[in-house]
Amino acid sequence: MDAVRELLKKPVVLGVAGLIMGLFIGWFVIGWGLWPVKWVDAEPSQLRADLKEDYLRMAIDSYTARQDAALAKSRFELLGEEADELLQGIMADPRTQNPVLITAFTDAIKGEAVTLPETSMVQPTAETGAEAEIEPEAETETSKTSVGFSITKIMVPLMCVVLAGVVIALAVFFFIRSRRGGVGASPVEESPQPQPEVSEESWTSVPKSADTPMVQFMASYKLGDDLFDDSFSIDSPAGEFLGECGVGISEPIGVGEPKKVTAFEAWLFDKNDIQTVTKVLMSAHAFSDEATKQRLAAKGEPILAQPGVETILETQTLRLTARVVDMGYGDGSMPAESYFDRFILELAVWSKI
């Protein structure tokens, strides 16, 4: 869980996560679920096998009525490579169609002269009337299809824009949240529980040989704040983003709730550096236990937490002094001085440029 929080502090990770989420929703939810692709204006060669046969039978009937060899040939060729095979199948199984008319259609598409039987002729007036009855209906269906397609063309891009806006808004929200600055930003400080008083002198105190820090923050933890993870944005006096710093729970001890924190992580991120510098502030019990100390050393340099103790974190362009302003241990069934009841850390940042 801590590793996930650490990743969410990085804008690049948030951007990639938002991109993946947008692709997933756009592709699977919208593209396959809400508005799947619909084929329009496809050629007969794209139809199913049974529909190709129906199309060819209708082309034969149309030729019987119109006797337009050029039109019959063009319709036949639209079936592609399977046209000859389909025609052979119809000749073998004419069903309700006249085999003579099928043969006449075959001769017509080959360019041979054809004379149809008189019984096969259809009066022009009947054909004209049929066309008059069919054409308005076809026109109506085409109009409906055009209107539906136009609405889809408008709605799909609109929904994509809305979805992209939501994803970007979420990414910005988490980015700003991870960069939030100020003093006492942890949830426990908003609770009505009394907090230890910190004098103004302790807040502004810095090493005598150092200049005034560029920015200062105060991170405050109290037993019960199991989600403690304060992070602060480091900005130049001109408002330029330089990096981030913060402190969070490194490791608890024992089981049960609330968490009994035995070590904290203080970290510094520099936008001009390739890695985040981390130091681990440990309780006296954790610091004296070699197994725990070695395990936490993988996260950062182990530091024994004591009131007033200071440690320095440096990157390429930033230097951070983390000072323990106040702390206290909890008591109970756990080993003595093994977990913190309260912990207040001052973070002062200087620019090395």
C-alpha positions in Angstrom: 0.0 0.0 0.0 2.8 2.4 0.8 4.5 1.6 -2.5 1.2 2.5 -4.3 1.0 5.8 -2.4 4.6 6.6 -3.3 3.9 6.0 -7.0 0.7 8.2 -6.9 2.9 11.1 -5.8 4.6 11.1 -9.2 2.8 13.1 -12.0 4.1 10.7 -14.7 2.4 7.7 -13.0 -0.8 9.6 -12.7 -0.7 10.6 -16.4 -0.1 7.1 -17.5 -2.8 5.7 -15.3 -5.2 8.3 -16.6 -4.3 7.4 -20.2 -4.8 3.6 -19.6 -8.1 4.3 -17.9 -9.2 6.5 -20.8 -8.2 3.9 -23.3 -10.0 1.1 -21.4 -13.3 3.1 -21.0 -13.2 4.4 -24.6 -12.3 1.1 -26.2 -14.2 -1.5 -24.2 -17.0 0.4 -22.6 -17.9 2.9 -25.4 -16.4 1.1 -28.4 -17.7 -2.4 -27.7 -20.5 -1.8 -25.2 -22.4 1.5 -25.8 -21.7 2.3 -29.4 -20.2 -0.8 -31.2 -19.0 -0.4 -34.8 -21.8 -0.8 -37.4 -21.0 -1.6 -41.0 -22.8 0.6 -43.6 -22.5 0.7 -47.4 -20.8 -2.7 -47.4 -20.6 -4.7 -50.7 -22.4 -8.0 -51.2 -19.1 -9.8 -51.0 -19.1 -8.9 -47.2 -22.4 -10.7 -46.6 -22.9 -14.0 -45.0 -23.0 -17.0 -47.3 -26.8 -17.5 -47.1 -27.4 -13.7 -47.8 -25.0 -13.8 -50.8 -27.1 -16.6 -52.3 -30.3 -14.5 -51.6 -28.7 -11.5 -53.3 -27.8 -13.5 -56.4 -31.3 -15.0 -56.7 -32.7 -11.4 -56.5 -30.2 -10.3 -59.2 -31.5 -13.2 -61.4 -35.1 -12.1 -60.8 -34.2 -8.5 -61.5 -32.6 -9.5 -64.8 -35.7 -11.4 -65.7 -37.8 -8.3 -65.3 -35.4 -5.7 -66.7 -33.3 -7.8 -69.2 -30.3 -5.4 -68.6 -27.2 -7.5 -69.2 -24.8 -4.8 -68.1 -26.6 -4.3 -64.8 -26.8 -8.1 -64.2 -23.1 -8.5 -64.8 -22.1 -5.6 -62.5 -24.3 -7.1 -59.7 -22.8 -10.5 -60.3 -19.2 -9.2 -60.0 -20.0 -7.5 -56.7 -20.0 -11.0 -55.1 -16.3 -11.3 -55.7 -14.5 -14.6 -56.0 -17.4 -16.7 -54.7 -19.8 -15.5 -57.4 -19.2 -18.5 -59.8 -19.5 -21.0 -57.0 -22.8 -19.4 -55.8 -24.2 -19.4 -59.3 -23.4 -23.1 -59.8 -25.1 -23.9 -56.5 -28.3 -22.1 -57.6 -28.3 -23.9 -60.9 -28.0 -27.2 -59.1 -30.8 -26.2 -56.7 -33.1 -23.7 -58.4 -35.9 -24.1 -55.8 -38.8 -21.9 -57.0 -36.8 -20.2 -59.8 -37.1 -21.2 -63.4 -33.9 -23.0 -64.6 -34.4 -21.5 -68.0 -34.2 -18.0 -66.4 -31.1 -19.0 -64.5 -29.5 -20.1 -67.7 -30.5 -16.9 -69.4 -28.9 -14.9 -66.6 -25.7 -17.0 -66.9 -25.5 -16.3 -70.6 -26.1 -12.6 -70.1 -23.3 -12.1 -67.7 -21.0 -14.0 -70.2 -22.0 -11.6 -72.9 -24.0 -14.1 -75.0 -27.2 -13.2 -76.8 -30.3 -14.1 -74.8 -33.9 -14.5 -75.7 -36.2 -14.9 -72.7 -39.6 -16.8 -72.9 -42.7 -14.7 -73.3 -44.0 -15.9 -69.9 -41.0 -14.5 -68.2 -41.7 -10.9 -69.3 -43.0 -8.5 -66.8 -45.2 -5.6 -67.9 -43.3 -2.2 -67.7 -46.3 -0.7 -66.0 -46.2 -3.3 -63.2 -42.4 -2.8 -62.8 -42.9 0.9 -62.8 -45.6 0.6 -60.2 -43.6 -1.7 -58.1 -40.7 0.8 -58.2 -43.0 3.6 -57.3 -44.2 1.7 -54.3 -40.7 0.6 -53.2 -38.7 3.7 -53.8 -40.4 6.0 -51.2 -40.0 3.2 -48.6 -36.3 2.8 -49.5 -35.9 6.6 -49.4 -37.6 6.7 -45.9 -35.3 4.0 -44.6 -32.3 5.7 -46.0 -33.4 9.0 -44.3 -33.8 7.3 -41.0 -30.4 5.6 -41.3 -28.8 9.0 -42.2 -30.4 10.7 -39.3 -29.4 8.0 -36.9 -25.8 7.9 -38.2 -25.6 11.7 -37.9 -26.7 11.6 -34.3 -24.1 8.9 -33.6 -21.4 11.0 -35.2 -22.2 13.8 -32.9 -22.8 11.9 -29.7 -19.7 9.6 -29.8 -17.1 12.5 -30.1 -19.1 14.4 -27.4 -19.0 11.5 -25.0 -15.3 11.0 -25.7 -14.6 14.7 -24.9 -16.6 14.4 -21.7 -14.8 11.2 -20.7 -11.4 12.8 -21.5 -12.4 15.8 -19.3 -13.3 13.6 -16.4 -10.1 11.6 -16.6 -8.0 14.8 -16.9 -9.9 16.3 -13.9 -9.2 13.2 -11.8 -5.5 13.3 -12.8 -5.3 16.9 -11.9 -7.1 16.4 -8.6 -4.7 13.6 -7.5 -1.7 15.5 -8.7 -2.7 18.6 -6.7 -3.5 16.5 -3.7 -0.1 14.8 -3.9 1.5 18.3 -4.1 -0.6 19.9 -1.4 1.4 22.3 0.7 0.8 24.0 4.0 1.2 23.2 7.7 -0.5 20.4 9.5 -2.1 18.9 6.4 -2.7 15.4 7.9 -6.3 14.4 8.8 -5.6 14.2 12.5 -5.0 17.9 12.7 -8.5 18.5 11.6 -9.9 16.5 14.5 -10.9 18.1 17.7 -8.2 16.2 19.6 -5.8 18.5 21.4 -2.3 18.9 19.8 0.9 19.6 21.6 1.8 23.2 21.6 4.7 24.3 19.4 6.3 27.6 20.1 7.0 30.1 17.3 10.6 29.9 18.2 10.8 26.2 17.5 9.0 26.6 14.2 11.4 29.2 12.8 14.6 27.7 14.4 17.3 26.8 11.8 21.0 26.2 12.1 22.8 29.4 13.0 25.1 29.1 10.1 22.3 28.7 7.5 20.3 31.3 5.7 16.6 31.6 6.0 15.0 28.6 4.3 13.2 29.0 1.1 10.1 27.1 2.4 9.2 25.4 5.7 6.5 22.8 6.6 5.3 21.0 9.7 4.2 17.4 9.6 2.2 16.2 12.7 1.3 12.7 13.6 -0.8 11.4 16.5 -1.6 7.8 17.5 -4.7 6.7 15.6 -3.8 8.5 12.3 -3.3 5.2 10.4 -3.3 7.0 7.0 -0.7 9.6 8.0 1.2 10.6 4.9 1.9 14.4 4.6 3.4 15.7 1.4 4.3 19.3 0.4 5.0 21.1 -2.8 8.3 23.0 -3.0 8.0 26.2 -5.0 10.5 28.9 -5.7 9.7 32.5 -4.6 8.6 33.1 -8.2 6.1 30.2 -8.0 8.1 27.7 -10.0 7.7 24.1 -9.0 11.0 22.7 -7.8 10.0 19.4 -6.2 8.2 17.9 -3.2 8.9 16.6 0.3 7.1 14.9 3.0 6.9 12.3 5.7 4.8 9.1 6.1 4.6 5.9 8.0 7.5 3.6 7.2 6.7 0.5 9.4 4.3 -0.4 12.2 5.0 -2.8 15.0 2.7 -5.5 16.3 -0.9 -6.1 15.1 -4.3 -4.6 15.7 -5.7 -1.1 15.5 -4.7 1.6 15.7 -1.3 1.1 14.0 1.6 1.3 16.3 4.2 3.2 14.2 7.8 2.3 15.0 9.4 4.3 12.1 8.7 7.2 9.8 10.1 8.0 6.3 11.2 11.6 5.5 11.7 12.1 1.7 12.8 14.7 -0.7 12.0 14.8 -4.5 13.9 17.1 -6.8 12.5 17.6 -10.3 16.1 18.0 -11.6 17.2 14.7 -10.0 16.6 11.1 -11.0 15.8 9.7 -7.6 14.0 10.5 -4.4 16.2 10.7 -1.3 14.7 9.0 1.9 15.8 8.7 5.5 14.1 6.6 8.1 13.4 8.1 11.6 13.2 5.1 14.0 12.1 4.6 17.5 14.7 3.6 20.2 13.5 0.0 20.2 13.6 -0.3 16.4 17.0 1.4 16.2 18.5 -1.0 18.7 17.0 -4.1 17.0 19.6 -5.1 14.3 17.1 -7.1 12.2 14.6 -4.2 12.1 17.4 -1.7 11.5 18.8 -3.6 8.6 15.4 -4.2 7.0 14.5 -0.5 7.1 18.0 0.5 5.9 16.8 -0.6 2.5 14.4 2.3 2.4 16.9 4.9 3.6 19.6 5.8 6.1 18.4 4.9 9.7 18.2 7.8 12.1 17.4 7.5 15.8 14.4 9.8 16.5 15.0 12.1 19.5 13.6 15.5 20.3 15.7 18.2 18.5 17.6 15.7 16.4 18.2 16.9 12.8 19.1 15.1 9.6 19.8 16.5 6.2 18.5 15.2 2.8 20.2 16.5 -0.3 19.5 16.3 -4.0 21.0 18.0 -7.0 19.5 21.4 -6.4 17.7 21.1 -3.0 18.7 20.6 0.6 16.2 19.7 3.3 16.7 19.7 7.1 14.3 17.5 9.0 14.1 18.3 12.7 12.2 16.4 15.3 10.3 19.2 17.1 8.4 17.0 19.5 7.7 13.3 20.0 6.5 10.8 22.6 6.2 7.0 23.0 3.1 5.0 23.7 2.8 2.6 26.5 1.1 -0.8 27.0 1.9 -4.4 26.2 4.4 -3.5 23.5 8.2 -3.2 24.3 9.3 0.1 25.9 9.9 3.0 23.4 8.8 0.8 20.5 6.1 3.0 19.0 5.2 6.7 18.8 2.2 8.3 20.6 2.9 11.6 18.8 5.5 12.9 16.4 6.1 16.4 15.0 8.7 17.0 12.3 9.8 20.3 10.8 10.9 20.3 7.2 13.0 23.3 6.1 14.1 23.5 2.4 16.9 25.5 0.9 17.9 25.9 -2.8 21.4 25.0 -3.6 21.4 27.1 -6.8 
